[in-house]
Amino acid sequence: MYTEIGSFDAKARLSELLREVRHGQRYTITSRGQPVADLIPSESATQLDVKTAIEAMRSMRRVHDVPAETLREWIAEGRR
């Protein structure tokens, strides 16, 4: 879960926020109430990208009837 924080507060508390992010906290930075950025641990970003890509492949498989073996090949290729 992400905690929302305004850009002004994020700027004023950046050092504190970075310490908290290092320990797993996640923030969504807003500007005038609109989300503009997420502050997350850097290794989490990579894991999130991988999970998003895998879910996109699974969705494609359901929508376009891609064989399971093809999906496994795509995932294996992405790990190289």
Order of alpha helices (4+ residues) and beta strands (2+ residues): beta-alpha-alpha-beta-beta-alpha-alpha
